[in-house]
Amino acid sequence: MTNYGTKALDADTWPDFARLVEANNGFWGGCWCMWYHGKDEGSDDSPAGKREAKECRVREGRAHASLVFHGTDCVGWCQFGSPDELPRIHNQRAYLATDPMLPDWRITCFFSGKGHRGTGVASAALEGAIGQIMKLGGGRIEGYPEDIEGRKASPAFLFNGALSTFERLGFARSRKIGKHKWVVTLTV
């Protein structure tokens, strides 16, 4: 495990975040993790348009994340926000079929930069997000991780995190919403 530090995504750390995204093809081909925010009226779906929309949200305080640093380099992140801020989740139909009480906070997306995967970036990012949520007043947090125990899973399917990472940090399984996808909760 490498020693990592975390910082909140804000106007001051935006350049660090932007360098991480740009060094990694805009995350998954230019998404800038905007999908979970839903569609902004009049927004441009190009990678440049998504970058601009994300930066606008960050500068307005409408995008939250825990950025992970190794020294001065931003090497990963974990996105979180309220259901109003992040209205979209994967497996939404199965999620809504359970008539859920919406959480105060959602953990929606993780990313570890090249050369840092498998070194604890996701754990550090999730710990940082929990700490930020506590500073923002706490409440019930939901995550939507993938259970990879006993099977090989492509890192491409772990953008919502691994179930074991959430459970190590105190999250409890609530219900399944996909073949290997769970809703997990923690109240802080």
C-alpha positions as CSV (number, residue, x, y, z in Angstrom):
1,M,0.0,0.0,0.0
2,T,1.2,3.5,-0.9
3,N,0.7,6.4,1.4
4,Y,-1.9,8.6,-0.3
5,G,-3.5,11.9,0.8
6,T,-6.9,13.2,-0.3
7,K,-8.3,16.6,-1.0
8,A,-11.8,17.9,-2.0
9,L,-12.4,18.6,-5.7
10,D,-13.0,22.4,-5.8
11,A,-11.8,25.4,-7.8
12,D,-8.3,25.1,-6.3
13,T,-7.8,21.4,-7.1
14,W,-9.6,21.6,-10.5
15,P,-6.2,21.8,-12.4
16,D,-5.0,18.6,-10.6
17,F,-8.2,16.8,-11.5
18,A,-8.1,18.0,-15.1
19,R,-4.5,16.8,-15.5
20,L,-5.5,13.4,-14.3
21,V,-8.5,13.2,-16.6
22,E,-6.6,14.4,-19.6
23,A,-3.7,12.0,-19.0
24,N,-6.2,9.2,-19.0
25,N,-8.2,9.9,-22.2
26,G,-10.9,11.9,-20.5
27,F,-11.8,8.8,-18.4
28,W,-13.4,6.1,-20.5
29,G,-13.1,8.0,-23.8
30,G,-14.0,11.5,-22.7
31,C,-16.9,11.1,-20.2
32,W,-15.4,13.4,-17.5
33,C,-17.8,11.5,-15.2
34,M,-20.7,13.6,-16.3
35,W,-23.1,10.7,-16.9
36,Y,-24.2,10.5,-13.3
37,H,-25.1,14.2,-13.3
38,G,-27.7,13.7,-16.0
39,K,-28.0,15.9,-19.0
40,D,-27.5,19.7,-18.6
41,E,-29.9,21.6,-20.7
42,G,-28.1,22.9,-23.8
43,S,-24.9,21.0,-22.9
44,D,-22.6,19.7,-25.6
45,D,-21.9,15.9,-25.5
46,S,-18.4,16.1,-26.9
47,P,-15.5,15.5,-24.5
48,A,-14.7,19.2,-24.6
49,G,-18.3,20.0,-23.8
50,K,-18.3,17.5,-20.9
51,R,-15.1,19.0,-19.6
52,E,-16.6,22.5,-19.7
53,A,-19.8,21.3,-17.9
54,K,-17.8,19.5,-15.2
55,E,-15.6,22.5,-14.6
56,C,-18.7,24.8,-14.3
57,R,-20.3,22.4,-11.8
58,V,-17.1,22.3,-9.8
59,R,-16.7,26.0,-9.7
60,E,-20.4,26.4,-8.7
61,G,-20.1,23.8,-5.9
62,R,-22.4,21.3,-7.7
63,A,-19.8,18.5,-8.1
64,H,-18.2,16.7,-5.2
65,A,-15.3,14.3,-5.2
66,S,-12.4,13.0,-3.1
67,L,-9.1,13.4,-5.1
68,V,-6.3,11.1,-4.2
69,F,-2.7,12.4,-4.3
70,H,0.6,10.7,-4.3
71,G,2.9,13.5,-3.4
72,T,1.8,16.4,-5.6
73,D,0.3,14.2,-8.3
74,C,-3.5,13.5,-8.5
75,V,-3.7,9.8,-9.1
76,G,-7.3,8.9,-8.6
77,W,-10.7,10.0,-7.4
78,C,-14.1,9.0,-6.0
79,Q,-17.2,11.0,-7.0
80,F,-20.0,11.6,-4.5
81,G,-23.0,13.8,-4.2
82,S,-26.7,14.1,-3.3
83,P,-29.3,12.3,-5.4
84,D,-30.2,15.7,-6.8
85,E,-26.6,16.3,-7.9
86,L,-26.2,12.7,-9.2
87,P,-29.7,11.6,-10.2
88,R,-28.5,8.8,-12.5
89,I,-27.1,5.4,-11.4
90,H,-26.5,2.2,-13.3
91,N,-29.2,-0.5,-12.8
92,Q,-31.7,2.2,-12.0
93,R,-34.7,0.2,-13.0
94,A,-33.8,-2.6,-10.6
95,Y,-33.0,0.0,-7.9
96,L,-36.3,1.9,-8.3
97,A,-38.3,-1.4,-8.3
98,T,-37.4,-1.8,-4.6
99,D,-39.2,1.6,-3.9
100,P,-36.1,2.9,-2.2
101,M,-35.8,5.7,0.3
102,L,-33.2,8.0,-1.4
103,P,-30.0,8.4,0.5
104,D,-28.5,11.7,1.6
105,W,-25.4,10.9,-0.5
106,R,-24.4,8.7,-3.3
107,I,-20.9,7.3,-4.2
108,T,-21.1,6.9,-8.0
109,C,-17.7,6.6,-9.6
110,F,-14.0,5.7,-9.0
111,F,-10.9,6.1,-11.1
112,S,-7.3,5.1,-10.5
113,G,-4.7,6.5,-12.9
114,K,-2.3,4.4,-14.9
115,G,0.5,3.0,-12.8
116,H,-1.6,3.3,-9.6
117,R,-4.2,0.6,-10.0
118,G,-4.3,-2.1,-7.4
119,T,-2.3,0.1,-4.9
120,G,-5.1,1.3,-2.6
121,V,-6.2,4.4,-4.5
122,A,-9.9,3.4,-4.4
123,S,-9.8,2.7,-0.6
124,A,-8.1,6.1,-0.1
125,A,-10.6,7.8,-2.3
126,L,-13.6,6.3,-0.5
127,E,-12.1,7.1,2.9
128,G,-11.7,10.7,1.7
129,A,-15.2,10.9,0.4
130,I,-16.6,9.6,3.8
131,G,-14.6,12.2,5.6
132,Q,-15.8,15.0,3.3
133,I,-19.4,13.8,3.7
134,M,-19.0,14.0,7.5
135,K,-17.7,17.6,7.2
136,L,-20.8,18.4,5.0
137,G,-23.2,17.2,7.8
138,G,-23.1,13.4,7.3
139,G,-26.1,11.2,6.7
140,R,-26.9,8.0,4.9
141,I,-24.5,7.1,2.1
142,E,-25.2,4.6,-0.7
143,G,-22.7,3.0,-3.0
144,Y,-23.4,0.6,-5.9
145,P,-20.3,-1.6,-6.1
146,E,-19.5,-4.8,-8.0
147,D,-19.0,-8.1,-6.1
148,I,-15.8,-9.6,-7.6
149,E,-15.2,-12.3,-5.0
150,G,-14.3,-15.6,-6.6
151,R,-14.3,-14.3,-10.1
152,K,-12.1,-12.3,-12.4
153,A,-13.6,-8.9,-13.3
154,S,-12.3,-6.4,-15.8
155,P,-11.3,-3.1,-14.3
156,A,-13.6,-1.6,-16.9
157,F,-16.5,-2.9,-14.7
158,L,-15.2,-1.5,-11.5
159,F,-16.0,2.2,-12.1
160,N,-18.6,1.9,-9.2
161,G,-16.0,0.3,-7.0
162,A,-15.5,-3.2,-5.5
163,L,-17.9,-4.5,-2.9
164,S,-14.9,-5.6,-0.7
165,T,-13.6,-2.0,-0.6
166,F,-16.9,-0.7,0.7
167,E,-17.3,-3.5,3.2
168,R,-13.8,-2.9,4.6
169,L,-14.8,0.7,5.4
170,G,-18.0,-0.3,7.2
171,F,-20.7,-0.3,4.5
172,A,-23.4,-3.0,4.8
173,R,-25.1,-4.8,1.9
174,S,-28.7,-3.6,1.5
175,R,-29.9,-5.4,-1.7
176,K,-28.8,-6.7,-5.1
177,I,-29.7,-4.7,-8.2
178,G,-27.8,-6.7,-10.8
179,K,-26.1,-10.0,-11.2
180,H,-23.0,-8.8,-9.2
181,K,-24.1,-5.3,-8.3
182,W,-25.1,-4.4,-4.8
183,V,-26.6,-1.3,-3.0
184,V,-24.5,-0.8,0.1
185,T,-25.1,1.8,2.9
186,L,-23.3,3.5,5.7
187,T,-24.6,6.2,8.0
188,V,-22.1,8.8,9.3
